Amino acid sequence: MTLVETDEFFREHPLKESYFKYSENERSGILAVAARDIQAAVSGIEPVNGDEKNFIDAAIAEQTIFLMLNPEYLTGKYTRTAAVGSGESMLRFSDQLSPLGQRAAALIAPLLKRGENLKENTTDATDILPPTVSLMRG
């Protein structure tokens, strides 16, 4: 996701004033960190359609504002999103606690669910959007 795309995302976002108070260089740097956070969380699972790509982009944007509003997460001081639940299953990002914000974690939950389904050799990986998403904090 480019800075131009992220700026466009925030033009109609409720937190647009908080986002645009940062300089272009600051937004670009924080966006790079947020993109790495999301890429690490999805562990190489590639989006298979436009909706999944849109959710990843939205997760990157939401992680960007999360890091802006919570700069302590940039240093790794607080890392408390450990897992995302969907229905009866719980998806853990890793044994280590993850630095994802709640909205970013929720946005990538369907992609992670599809990845788990594929790992289990499930033949129907098309029904990936969970009816509810819950977060487990460490």
Contacts in CASP RR format, 6 or more apart in sequence:
PFRMAT RR
TARGET T0000
AUTHOR 0000-0000-0000
METHOD contacts of the structure
MODEL  1
MTLVETDEFFREHPLKESYFKYSENERSGILAVAARDIQAAVSGIEPVNG
DEKNFIDAAIAEQTIFLMLNPEYLTGKYTRTAAVGSGESMLRFSDQLSPL
GQRAAALIAPLLKRGENLKENTTDATDILPPTVSLMRG
1 31 0 8 1.000
1 35 0 8 1.000
1 56 0 8 1.000
1 57 0 8 1.000
1 60 0 8 1.000
1 61 0 8 1.000
3 24 0 8 1.000
3 27 0 8 1.000
3 28 0 8 1.000
3 31 0 8 1.000
5 57 0 8 1.000
6 27 0 8 1.000
6 31 0 8 1.000
6 60 0 8 1.000
6 61 0 8 1.000
6 64 0 8 1.000
7 20 0 8 1.000
7 27 0 8 1.000
9 57 0 8 1.000
9 58 0 8 1.000
9 61 0 8 1.000
10 16 0 8 1.000
10 19 0 8 1.000
10 20 0 8 1.000
10 61 0 8 1.000
10 65 0 8 1.000
13 19 0 8 1.000
13 61 0 8 1.000
13 65 0 8 1.000
15 65 0 8 1.000
15 69 0 8 1.000
18 65 0 8 1.000
18 68 0 8 1.000
18 69 0 8 1.000
19 27 0 8 1.000
19 64 0 8 1.000
19 65 0 8 1.000
19 68 0 8 1.000
22 30 0 8 1.000
22 68 0 8 1.000
27 64 0 8 1.000
30 64 0 8 1.000
30 67 0 8 1.000
30 68 0 8 1.000
30 74 0 8 1.000
31 60 0 8 1.000
31 64 0 8 1.000
33 67 0 8 1.000
33 74 0 8 1.000
34 60 0 8 1.000
34 61 0 8 1.000
34 63 0 8 1.000
34 64 0 8 1.000
34 66 0 8 1.000
34 67 0 8 1.000
34 104 0 8 1.000
35 60 0 8 1.000
35 63 0 8 1.000
37 63 0 8 1.000
37 67 0 8 1.000
37 98 0 8 1.000
37 99 0 8 1.000
37 100 0 8 1.000
37 104 0 8 1.000
38 56 0 8 1.000
38 59 0 8 1.000
38 60 0 8 1.000
38 63 0 8 1.000
38 100 0 8 1.000
38 104 0 8 1.000
38 108 0 8 1.000
41 93 0 8 1.000
41 98 0 8 1.000
41 100 0 8 1.000
41 104 0 8 1.000
41 105 0 8 1.000
41 108 0 8 1.000
41 112 0 8 1.000
42 56 0 8 1.000
42 108 0 8 1.000
42 111 0 8 1.000
42 112 0 8 1.000
45 111 0 8 1.000
45 112 0 8 1.000
45 114 0 8 1.000
45 115 0 8 1.000
47 53 0 8 1.000
47 55 0 8 1.000
47 56 0 8 1.000
47 111 0 8 1.000
48 114 0 8 1.000
52 110 0 8 1.000
52 111 0 8 1.000
52 114 0 8 1.000
55 107 0 8 1.000
55 108 0 8 1.000
55 110 0 8 1.000
55 111 0 8 1.000
56 107 0 8 1.000
56 108 0 8 1.000
56 111 0 8 1.000
58 107 0 8 1.000
59 103 0 8 1.000
59 104 0 8 1.000
59 105 0 8 1.000
59 107 0 8 1.000
59 108 0 8 1.000
60 104 0 8 1.000
62 101 0 8 1.000
62 103 0 8 1.000
62 104 0 8 1.000
62 107 0 8 1.000
63 100 0 8 1.000
63 101 0 8 1.000
63 104 0 8 1.000
66 73 0 8 1.000
66 100 0 8 1.000
66 101 0 8 1.000
66 102 0 8 1.000
66 103 0 8 1.000
66 104 0 8 1.000
67 73 0 8 1.000
67 74 0 8 1.000
70 78 0 8 1.000
70 101 0 8 1.000
72 78 0 8 1.000
73 79 0 8 1.000
73 99 0 8 1.000
73 101 0 8 1.000
76 99 0 8 1.000
78 99 0 8 1.000
79 96 0 8 1.000
79 97 0 8 1.000
79 98 0 8 1.000
79 99 0 8 1.000
80 97 0 8 1.000
80 137 0 8 1.000
80 138 0 8 1.000
81 93 0 8 1.000
81 97 0 8 1.000
81 98 0 8 1.000
81 99 0 8 1.000
81 100 0 8 1.000
81 101 0 8 1.000
81 102 0 8 1.000
81 105 0 8 1.000
81 135 0 8 1.000
81 136 0 8 1.000
81 137 0 8 1.000
81 138 0 8 1.000
82 92 0 8 1.000
82 93 0 8 1.000
82 97 0 8 1.000
82 98 0 8 1.000
82 136 0 8 1.000
82 137 0 8 1.000
82 138 0 8 1.000
83 90 0 8 1.000
83 91 0 8 1.000
83 92 0 8 1.000
83 93 0 8 1.000
83 135 0 8 1.000
83 136 0 8 1.000
84 90 0 8 1.000
84 91 0 8 1.000
84 93 0 8 1.000
84 105 0 8 1.000
84 106 0 8 1.000
84 108 0 8 1.000
84 109 0 8 1.000
84 112 0 8 1.000
84 133 0 8 1.000
84 134 0 8 1.000
84 135 0 8 1.000
84 136 0 8 1.000
85 91 0 8 1.000
85 109 0 8 1.000
85 130 0 8 1.000
85 133 0 8 1.000
85 134 0 8 1.000
85 135 0 8 1.000
85 136 0 8 1.000
86 109 0 8 1.000
86 110 0 8 1.000
86 113 0 8 1.000
86 130 0 8 1.000
86 132 0 8 1.000
86 133 0 8 1.000
86 134 0 8 1.000
87 130 0 8 1.000
87 131 0 8 1.000
87 132 0 8 1.000
89 113 0 8 1.000
89 116 0 8 1.000
90 136 0 8 1.000
91 109 0 8 1.000
91 112 0 8 1.000
91 113 0 8 1.000
91 116 0 8 1.000
93 100 0 8 1.000
93 105 0 8 1.000
97 138 0 8 1.000
98 105 0 8 1.000
102 135 0 8 1.000
105 135 0 8 1.000
106 133 0 8 1.000
106 135 0 8 1.000
109 130 0 8 1.000
109 133 0 8 1.000
110 128 0 8 1.000
110 129 0 8 1.000
110 130 0 8 1.000
111 128 0 8 1.000
113 128 0 8 1.000
113 130 0 8 1.000
114 125 0 8 1.000
114 128 0 8 1.000
115 125 0 8 1.000
117 124 0 8 1.000
117 125 0 8 1.000
117 128 0 8 1.000
118 125 0 8 1.000
END
